[in-house]
Amino acid sequence: MIELHIYLEPHDGKEKELENVYLTEFAVGIKIQQGFRRTTLLKKRDALREYQINIEFESESLRLKWVKSREHTEIWPKVASLCQSISWAGFDTVTK
C-alpha cells in the first residue's frame, strides 16, 4: 500500500470552504476509485491555516489512475484554488 500526505495552507478566510470542498466533493470522488483505502482531512491543532489530507491506495499505479480520473481533474483545481501553498510527501507502507 501507499500513502500520500498533502500539506495545504488555504488563503485567509477560505478554511471553511476548503473543509466543505473536501467533505462534499474530494472525499466523495476519491471513494469510488479502484484501490482506494481511506482519506482523512486533518487540521493542525491551534493553527489557523495548516491542513493535511492523507490518502491511502492499494498501489501507486492505482493512485495514479485516480489522478487521471475525471473526478480528480474536476475536483483538485477547486482545492488548489483555495490554497496559497500545497506540498506533499509519498510513503510506502512498511507494516500494517
Secondary structure, 3 states (H helix, E strand, C coil): CEEEEEEEEECCCCHHHHHHHHHHHHHHHHHCCCCEEEEEEEECCCCCCCEEEEEEECCHHHHHHHHHCHHHHHHHHHHHHCEEEEEEEEEECCCC
